[in-house]
Amino acid sequence: MNNNNDVAMPTGVVARFLNFVERVGNKLPDPAIIFLFAMLLIWFLSWWFSGVSFDAIDPRTGEAIIINNMLASDSLATFLSSMVKTFTGFAPLGVVLVAMLGVGVAEHSGFINTGLKLMLKVTPQKLLTPSIILVAIVSHTATDAGYVLVIPLAGVIFYAAGRHPLAGIAAAFAGVSGGFGANFIPSGIDPLLQSFTQSAAQIINPTMTVNPLNNWAFASASSLFIVLVGWYITDKIIEPRLQKTKVDGAEEDLPVFEDARSDEKRAFFIASSVMIAGLALLAFVSAPADSAMRSSDGSLTNFSSPLMQSIVPLIFLLFWIPGAVYGFTVGTFKTTKDMIDAMSKAMNGMAYYIVMAFFCSLFIAAFSKSNLGALLAIEGAQLLKAMELPSAVTVVGIIFLTGFVNLFVGSSSAKWALLGPVFVPMLMQLGISPDLTQAAYRVGDSSSNIITPLMPYFPLVVVYCQKYVKGTGIGTLIALMLPYSIAFMIGWSLFLLGYWALGLPLGIDASYVYPAVAP
C-alpha cells in the first residue's frame, strides 16, 4: 500500500512519545471493562465522600452540592431496577443502530462504493485529507451523523486511494469530534448552548439576552483553522508514522474498488436522483412558516423542532431508500430478503459496540447521579476564579479546564449546564462577555474529545480501525489522535486570542466585553 512514501518516517522525541502512549494504552483493559471498573470506582468514591460537607454551590439548585452514596441500599435498588432503562435510553446507542440500518443498505447494495469510485475520479489525492475534514466538520449539522457515517467512510476512501485507512479515520475523527466547536453552517448545538449561556448571564443581569448565533462568525473561521491544522498533522505526522502499521484486516471485509461499470453509473444516477428528490421534498415541507417541522417559535434549528429531532430517522431514510433503489436497479438485491440481509450484516458489525454501550451507559449514569462530576466541574471553576488572572489568561484557563473536565463528562450540553452558571457570571464581573466565554468553552469542549476513551463514540472509532488493523486498541487510537488534540488545544486557543485582538466579530449581536459597548 502506498502510504505517502515520499514523506520520511517521523523520528525523535515525538515519535518515541507516541509509541510509548500506544504501548501503554494498549495494555489497558478492553473499553467495556474500563467502564465497568470506572463505575465501581465511582461507587466507592461516592460512598467515601457522601459524608463530607462541601461549600461548593450547585448552580442548578442554588444549594450546597451533596454527593449521593451509590452504595446505599436504595441507590443499589434503583440501579438494578433501572438498569434496562438506563441501557436502552443511552442516546448514542439508538443514534448508531438506527443510522447504521440505513447506511448498511446503502453500503451492501453498492450505492456508497459506486459513489466513492466516482468521487475519487474527480478528487485529487492531495486534496482528500482537507476534503474529508471539511465534510466531517459540516456533519455536525446532522447531530452525530459524522460518527456513524463520515468516519468509517473516510477509512474506505483512504484505503481505496492507496493510502493508509487509519489516517483517513483519524482525519475524519479530528474533524467530527476534535473540531466539534467549528462549523460554518448553523446547527442545533448553537441554540442549545445559547439557552444555557443566557440563563447564566441573567444571574447577573436578569434582562440580558444572548443571540443563538452569537458564535457563528468565530465558528466559521475556526472551520478553516481546523481544516488546515488537521491537514498538516494527517499528512506530515500521522500517515508517515503509519507506514510500518500493516493493514491485516480480513480480505473479504476490506473494500475493493474498480472502475464503476456503466450499469453501476446508471443505477447510481437513479438512486442519487431519488435522494435529491427526497431532500427537495424535505426542504419544501419545512419551508412554510407554519410547517410541522418547525418548533413552536417557528425555528428549524432549535433542538425542540421536529426537524432536529428527526435527523437520525432522516439519515436512515435518505440512505435506506436510495440504497434499495440502487440495489434493485443494479441487481445486487434480487428480493426484499436481500435488503433485510444487508441490514442484518450492518448490525453484526455493531455487536461489540452494543456490549460496550451497556457498560458505558451504566458508568455515565452513576457518574451523573453521584454528583461527583458536578463537584469536579464546580471546584475547578472556583479555583480558576480565585486565581484572579488577566483576562486573556483567564480565557485560556477556561479552555484548558473545560478540556480537562471533558475527559470525564462527555456531553457538551451537560458540561455547559454545570460550568456555564459559574463561568459566565464570573467573567461578566471581570468585564468579559458571555459570548466570548461561550466561544472559549467551545474550544475546550472540542479539543480533548478525541483522546478520552470515556467519550461514548470513542470505542466505536476503535471498531472502525480494527476493520483494517486487527491489533488496534485504545492506545493506538489515543496515540493517533494526541497530536491533533495538542495542536487544537494550543493552536485554537491562540487563534481565539488573535481573533479577539483583531476585534473580528464573534457572531450576530455578540461582543467581547460586558457591558457591551455600542458600535
C-alpha positions in Angstrom: 0.0 0.0 0.0 1.2 3.5 -0.8 1.4 5.5 2.4 2.9 8.7 1.1 6.4 7.1 0.9 7.8 10.5 -0.2 7.5 11.6 3.4 10.1 10.4 5.9 9.0 8.3 8.9 9.0 10.7 11.9 11.7 10.1 14.4 12.9 11.7 17.6 11.1 12.7 20.8 7.6 13.0 19.3 7.8 9.5 17.7 9.1 7.9 20.8 6.4 9.6 22.9 3.6 8.5 20.6 5.0 4.9 20.5 5.1 5.0 24.4 1.5 6.2 24.5 0.4 3.4 22.2 2.2 0.7 24.1 0.9 1.8 27.5 -2.6 2.4 26.1 -2.8 -1.0 24.5 -2.1 -2.6 27.9 -5.3 -1.1 29.3 -8.3 -3.4 29.6 -11.0 -3.6 27.0 -13.1 -0.4 26.9 -16.1 -2.3 28.3 -14.1 -3.4 31.3 -12.7 0.1 31.8 -16.2 1.4 32.0 -17.1 -1.4 34.5 -14.1 -0.6 36.7 -14.8 3.2 36.4 -18.4 2.6 37.6 -17.2 0.6 40.6 -14.7 3.4 41.4 -17.5 6.0 41.2 -19.5 3.9 43.6 -16.6 3.7 46.1 -15.8 7.4 45.8 -19.4 8.3 46.2 -19.5 6.3 49.5 -16.3 7.9 50.7 -17.4 11.5 50.0 -21.1 11.1 50.8 -20.4 12.0 54.5 -18.3 15.1 53.6 -19.9 18.6 53.6 -18.9 20.8 50.6 -19.1 24.5 50.4 -19.5 24.4 46.6 -22.9 25.6 45.4 -24.6 23.6 42.8 -25.8 26.3 40.2 -28.7 24.1 39.2 -30.2 24.1 42.7 -28.6 27.1 44.4 -27.7 24.8 47.4 -24.5 23.2 48.6 -23.6 20.2 46.5 -24.2 16.8 48.1 -22.5 13.6 47.0 -25.0 10.8 46.7 -23.8 7.4 48.0 -24.3 4.9 45.2 -23.6 2.0 47.6 -26.6 2.9 49.7 -29.3 0.2 49.7 -31.9 2.5 48.0 -29.3 3.5 45.3 -28.4 -0.1 44.6 -32.1 -1.0 44.4 -32.6 1.9 41.9 -29.6 0.8 40.0 -30.9 -2.7 39.5 -34.5 -1.7 38.8 -33.5 0.9 36.2 -30.6 -1.0 34.5 -32.6 -1.9 31.4 -34.0 1.6 31.1 -30.5 3.1 31.5 -29.1 0.9 28.8 -32.0 1.3 26.3 -32.2 5.0 27.0 -28.5 5.5 26.2 -28.7 8.2 23.5 -25.7 7.1 21.3 -26.9 3.6 21.1 -30.1 4.5 19.3 -28.3 7.0 17.1 -25.8 4.4 16.0 -28.1 1.5 15.4 -30.9 3.4 13.5 -28.4 5.2 11.3 -26.4 2.1 10.6 -29.5 0.2 9.4 -29.9 2.7 6.6 -26.2 3.0 5.9 -25.9 -0.8 5.8 -28.4 -1.0 3.0 -26.6 1.8 1.1 -23.2 0.1 1.7 -24.1 -3.5 0.9 -26.1 -2.6 -2.2 -23.0 -1.0 -3.6 -24.5 2.5 -3.6 -21.8 4.0 -1.4 -19.0 2.2 -3.1 -20.0 3.4 -6.5 -20.4 7.0 -5.2 -16.8 6.7 -3.8 -15.5 5.4 -7.1 -16.9 8.3 -8.9 -15.8 10.8 -6.3 -12.2 9.5 -6.4 -12.2 10.1 -10.1 -12.6 13.9 -9.6 -10.9 14.5 -6.3 -7.1 14.8 -6.4 -5.4 12.6 -3.9 -3.6 15.6 -2.4 -6.9 17.1 -1.5 -8.5 14.1 0.0 -7.4 15.0 3.6 -8.8 18.6 3.7 -12.0 17.5 1.8 -12.7 14.8 4.4 -12.0 17.1 7.4 -14.3 19.7 5.9 -17.1 17.2 5.3 -16.6 15.9 8.9 -17.0 19.5 10.3 -20.2 20.1 8.3 -21.6 16.8 9.6 -22.2 18.5 12.9 -25.3 19.9 11.3 -26.7 16.4 11.4 -26.0 15.9 15.1 -24.0 12.7 15.5 -24.1 11.6 11.8 -20.4 12.1 11.5 -19.6 9.3 13.9 -21.6 6.7 12.1 -21.2 7.9 8.5 -18.2 10.2 7.8 -15.6 8.5 10.0 -16.0 4.9 8.6 -16.3 6.3 5.0 -13.0 8.2 5.4 -11.2 4.9 6.1 -12.8 3.4 3.0 -11.8 6.5 0.8 -8.2 6.5 2.0 -7.9 2.7 1.5 -9.3 2.9 -2.0 -6.9 5.7 -2.8 -3.9 3.6 -1.8 -3.4 5.5 1.5 -3.5 4.1 5.0 -7.1 3.8 6.1 -6.3 4.6 9.7 -5.0 8.0 8.6 -8.4 8.7 7.0 -10.3 7.6 10.1 -8.0 9.8 12.2 -8.6 12.9 10.0 -12.3 12.4 10.0 -12.4 11.8 13.8 -10.4 15.0 14.2 -12.9 17.0 12.1 -16.1 15.4 13.6 -15.1 15.4 17.3 -12.0 17.5 17.7 -13.5 20.2 15.6 -16.9 20.0 17.1 -16.9 23.7 18.0 -16.3 24.7 14.4 -18.9 24.9 11.7 -19.9 27.5 9.1 -23.4 26.1 9.0 -25.6 26.8 12.0 -26.9 23.7 13.8 -28.9 22.7 16.8 -25.9 23.0 19.1 -26.0 26.8 18.7 -29.4 27.5 20.3 -28.7 24.7 22.8 -25.6 26.3 24.2 -27.1 29.8 23.9 -30.0 28.8 26.2 -27.6 27.9 29.0 -25.5 30.9 28.4 -28.4 33.3 28.6 -29.7 31.7 31.8 -26.3 32.0 33.3 -25.9 35.7 32.2 -29.3 36.5 33.8 -27.9 35.6 37.2 -26.0 38.9 36.9 -28.4 40.8 34.5 -32.0 39.4 34.5 -32.9 41.4 31.4 -29.9 40.2 29.3 -30.5 38.2 26.1 -28.0 36.2 24.0 -28.4 35.6 20.3 -28.4 31.9 19.3 -25.8 32.7 16.6 -23.5 34.6 18.9 -20.5 32.4 18.0 -21.4 31.8 14.3 -18.6 34.0 12.8 -15.9 32.6 15.1 -17.1 29.0 14.5 -17.0 29.6 10.7 -13.4 31.0 10.8 -12.5 28.1 13.1 -13.5 25.7 10.4 -10.7 26.9 8.2 -8.2 26.6 11.1 -9.3 23.0 11.9 -9.0 22.0 8.2 -5.5 23.5 7.8 -4.1 22.1 11.0 -5.8 18.8 10.6 -4.5 18.5 7.0 -0.9 19.2 8.1 -1.0 16.7 11.1 -2.5 14.0 9.0 -0.2 14.2 6.0 3.0 15.1 7.9 2.8 13.3 11.2 0.0 10.6 11.3 0.3 9.0 7.9 4.1 8.8 7.8 4.0 7.2 11.3 1.6 4.6 10.0 4.0 3.4 7.3 5.0 0.4 9.4 1.5 -0.4 10.5 0.3 -3.3 8.3 -3.3 -3.5 7.1 -4.2 -7.0 8.2 -8.0 -7.0 8.2 -9.9 -9.9 6.7 -9.8 -9.6 2.9 -13.5 -10.1 2.5 -14.2 -7.2 4.8 -11.9 -4.7 3.1 -13.3 -2.6 0.3 -12.1 -3.5 -3.2 -12.6 -0.7 -5.8 -12.6 -1.0 -9.6 -13.8 1.5 -12.1 -17.6 1.9 -12.0 -19.4 -0.1 -14.7 -21.9 1.6 -16.9 -24.9 -0.2 -15.2 -23.5 1.0 -11.8 -23.3 4.6 -13.0 -26.8 4.4 -14.3 -28.1 2.9 -11.0 -26.2 5.5 -9.0 -27.7 8.3 -11.1 -31.2 7.0 -10.4 -30.6 6.4 -6.7 -29.0 9.8 -6.3 -31.9 11.5 -8.1 -34.2 9.8 -5.6 -32.1 11.1 -2.7 -32.0 14.6 -4.1 -35.8 14.5 -4.6 -36.2 13.4 -1.0 -34.1 16.3 0.2 -36.1 18.7 -2.0 -39.3 17.4 -0.6 -38.0 17.8 2.9 -37.0 21.4 2.1 -40.4 22.1 0.6 -42.2 20.7 3.6 -40.0 22.6 6.1 -40.1 26.0 4.3 -43.5 27.3 5.3 -43.6 29.4 8.5 -46.3 27.1 9.9 -44.5 23.9 8.9 -45.0 20.9 11.2 -41.2 20.5 11.1 -40.7 23.8 13.0 -40.7 24.3 16.7 -43.4 26.4 18.4 -41.4 29.5 17.9 -41.0 28.9 14.2 -37.4 27.7 14.3 -36.0 24.8 12.3 -32.6 24.7 14.1 -33.9 24.7 17.7 -33.4 21.3 19.4 -37.1 21.2 20.1 -38.1 21.4 16.4 -39.3 18.1 14.9 -36.7 18.6 12.1 -33.8 18.5 14.5 -35.4 15.6 16.4 -35.8 13.7 13.2 -32.2 14.0 12.0 -31.3 10.3 12.6 -34.5 8.9 11.1 -33.9 11.2 8.1 -30.4 9.8 7.7 -31.9 6.3 7.8 -34.4 7.1 5.1 -32.0 9.1 2.9 -29.7 6.1 2.8 -32.1 3.2 3.0 -34.3 4.3 0.1 -31.6 5.3 -2.4 -29.6 2.2 -1.3 -32.6 0.0 -2.0 -33.3 1.7 -5.3 -29.6 1.2 -6.3 -29.6 -2.4 -5.2 -32.7 -3.4 -7.1 -31.7 -1.4 -10.2 -28.2 -2.8 -10.5 -29.1 -6.3 -9.3 -27.3 -6.7 -6.0 -30.8 -7.0 -4.4 -33.0 -9.7 -6.0 -35.6 -9.9 -3.4 -36.6 -7.9 -0.3 -34.9 -10.5 1.8 -31.6 -9.4 0.3 -32.2 -5.9 1.6 -33.1 -7.2 5.1 -29.9 -9.4 5.0 -27.9 -6.2 4.3 -29.4 -4.6 7.4 -28.6 -7.7 9.4 -25.0 -7.6 8.3 -24.8 -4.0 9.4 -26.0 -5.0 12.8 -23.5 -7.9 13.0 -20.7 -5.3 13.0 -22.3 -3.4 15.9 -22.3 -6.4 18.3 -19.2 -5.3 20.1 -20.4 -1.7 20.3 -23.7 -2.8 21.9 -21.8 -4.7 24.6 -19.5 -1.7 25.2 -22.5 0.7 25.3 -24.1 -1.4 28.1 -21.3 -0.7 30.5 -20.7 2.8 29.2 -24.4 3.7 29.9 -24.2 2.4 33.5 -20.9 4.3 34.2 -22.3 7.6 32.9 -25.5 7.2 34.9 -23.5 6.5 38.1 -21.2 9.5 37.5 -24.1 11.8 37.0 -26.3 10.6 39.8 -23.5 10.6 42.3 -22.8 14.3 41.7 -19.1 13.7 41.5 -18.9 15.1 38.0 -20.7 18.3 39.2 -18.3 18.6 42.1 -15.3 18.2 39.8 -16.5 20.9 37.4 -17.6 23.4 40.1 -14.5 23.1 42.3 -12.2 23.6 39.2 -14.1 26.7 38.1 -14.0 28.2 41.6 -10.2 27.6 41.7 -9.8 29.4 38.4 -11.9 32.3 39.8 -9.7 32.6 43.0 -6.5 33.0 41.0 -7.6 36.4 39.6 -5.6 36.1 36.4 -5.5 38.6 33.5 -8.5 38.4 31.0 -6.6 36.6 28.3 -5.0 34.1 30.7 -8.4 33.5 32.3 -10.0 32.7 28.9 -7.2 30.3 28.1 -7.6 28.8 31.6 -11.3 28.2 30.9 -10.4 26.4 27.7 -7.9 24.1 29.4 -10.2 23.5 32.4 -13.1 22.7 30.1 -10.8 20.3 28.1 -9.8 18.5 31.4 -13.4 18.2 32.5 -14.3 16.9 29.1 -12.2 13.9 29.7 -14.7 12.8 32.3 -18.0 14.4 31.3 -18.6 13.9 27.5 -21.9 15.7 26.9 -21.4 19.2 25.7 -24.7 20.5 27.0 -24.3 18.7 30.3 -20.9 20.3 30.9 -22.1 23.8 30.0 -25.2 23.3 32.2 -22.7 22.8 35.1 -19.9 25.2 34.1 -21.9 28.0 32.5 -23.6 29.3 35.6 -20.1 29.6 37.2 -18.0 30.8 34.2 -20.5 33.2 32.7 -21.3 35.3 35.8 -17.7 35.1 37.0 -16.3 36.5 33.7 -19.1 39.1 33.4 -17.8 40.5 36.7 -14.4 40.7 35.1 -15.7 42.6 32.1 -15.7 39.6 29.7 -18.9 39.0 27.7 -21.0 35.8 27.8 -20.4 35.5 24.0 -16.6 35.2 24.5 -16.9 32.9 27.4 -19.1 30.5 25.4 -16.6 30.7 22.5 -13.8 29.7 24.9 -15.9 26.9 26.2 -16.5 25.5 22.7 -12.7 25.4 22.0 -12.0 23.5 25.2 -15.0 21.2 24.8 -13.9 20.1 21.3 -10.1 19.7 21.7 -10.0 16.8 24.1 -12.9 14.9 22.7 -10.6 12.7 20.6 -8.3 11.4 23.4 -10.7 10.2 26.1 -12.0 6.6 26.0 -14.9 7.8 28.1 -16.4 9.7 25.1 -19.3 7.4 24.1 -18.3 7.2 20.5 -14.6 6.6 21.2 -14.9 2.7 21.3 -16.9 2.8 18.1 -13.9 4.5 16.3 -11.7 1.7 17.7 -14.0 -0.8 16.0 -13.7 1.1 12.7 -9.9 0.9 13.0 -10.0 -2.8 13.8 -11.6 -3.5 10.5 -8.3 -2.6 8.8 -5.7 -3.3 11.6 -6.8 -6.0 13.9 -4.5 -5.1 16.7 -5.9 -1.6 17.1 -6.5 -0.8 20.8 -7.3 2.2 22.9 -3.6 3.2 23.0 -3.4 3.0 19.2 -6.3 5.5 18.8 -5.1 7.8 21.6 -1.6 7.9 20.0 -3.2 8.7 16.6 -5.3 11.5 18.0 -3.0 13.0 20.6 -1.1 15.3 18.1 -4.5 16.6 16.8 -5.7 17.3 20.4 -2.5 19.1 21.5 -2.4 21.2 18.3 -6.1 22.1 18.6 -5.9 22.9 22.3 -2.9 25.2 21.9 -3.4 26.5 18.4 -7.1 27.1 18.7 -6.6 29.0 22.0 -4.0 31.2 20.3 -6.4 31.5 17.3 -9.2 32.8 19.6 -6.8 35.2 21.3 -5.7 36.6 17.9 -9.3 36.7 16.7 -10.1 38.7 19.9 -7.1 41.0 19.5 -8.2 41.9 15.9 -11.7 42.6 17.1 -13.3 40.4 14.5 -17.0 39.7 15.1 -17.8 36.6 17.2 -21.3 36.3 15.7 -24.6 38.0 15.5 -25.3 40.6 18.3 -22.1 39.4 20.0 -19.5 41.4 21.9 -16.2 40.7 23.7 -16.8 42.9 26.7 -19.5 43.3 29.4 -21.3 45.6 29.4 -21.3 45.7 25.7 -20.0 48.8 24.0 -22.4 50.3 21.4 -20.8 50.4 17.9 
